[in-house]
Amino acid sequence: MISMDGSDCGCHPGEEDIGNWVLLAQAAQELQIPFVASGGSATGSQLAAALAMGAEGLNMGTRFMATKEAPIHQGIKEALVKAKGTDTTHVMQTLGNTERVYKNKVVIECRDIEAKQPGEFEAIRRLVSGENYRKSFQETGDAETSVWSCGQSIGLIKDIPSCKDLLESMVAEAEDIIRNRLMSKL
């Protein structure tokens, strides 16, 4: 099984900028092995859509960050709940290592430096340091003081449930859509 990562995913979406809608359709047409949809997913309706497009399921990173069990600071979880889908951007594009991240003051500074010094990792090293990320996620909970990955699904996150409750809710929503909405269209 492979993961098909659309450009709406957090972390490294690749350099081709292909969204899940097109990527999943292409995977269904061309692959002979099972695949999961990765990137930008947080709801049962998206699970139903991914299944309809041939995926075996979803791979969700950002959505699981905002769960009770996620081993990150509560402040980061609350930032995810408050965020809009437009609160992400890319960094490190000039390095050929694009990363989708939460748009904050450090990221804006990083993008400004990249615009002035494209391809110069040393110019942004202090900003993208893993130590900054670790402090934000484990110690301070301050969403503004480090570069951290998240997908566009942040705009769909409305709560901080347990993993069990999240999955049960998503599966119930997907089943309802498939049974009641989609079947009635046949």
Secondary structure, 3 states (H helix, E strand, C coil): CEEEECCCCCECCCCCCCCHHHHHHHHHHHCCCCEEEECCCCCHHHHHHHHHCCCCCEECCHHHHCCCCCCCCHHHHHHHHHCCCCCEEEECHHHCCCEEEECCHHHHHHHHHHHHCCCCHHHHHHHHCHHHHHHHHHHHCCCCCCCCECCHHHHHCCCCCCHHHHHHHHHHHHHHHHHHHHHHHC
